Amino acid sequence: MPEIRPQCPLCAGEMKKNGKRNARTRWRCKNATCGVSEQTYRPDITAKHHFTYFHNHVTGIYPITECARLMKVSTRTVYRYFEPLWLIEIPNNPD
């Protein structure tokens, strides 16, 4: 299976792998005159991470301060992460 490589946002050329930083793959443009560098992001993994802590908070496993400590952010940031998750509708299956 061929690897999916991102295109350069500046010149639309092909990019090559350029190592890793903070567990994210870095990419560099192959065009010698361009040389743009960027990192790939995985919003699906970030959303899963936030939902896991949200679920643990809602079910009473962790208070919000413990979630903030484990996520290594402030409690205000945790509230901001959790804000869209409160809108998820829980299915109601009547007996």
Secondary structure as UniProt FT lines:
FT   TURN            9..11
FT   STRAND          14..21
FT   TURN            22..23
FT   STRAND          24..29
FT   TURN            32..34
FT   STRAND          37..39
FT   HELIX           43..58
FT   TURN            59..60
FT   HELIX           64..71
FT   HELIX           75..82
FT   HELIX           83..87
//
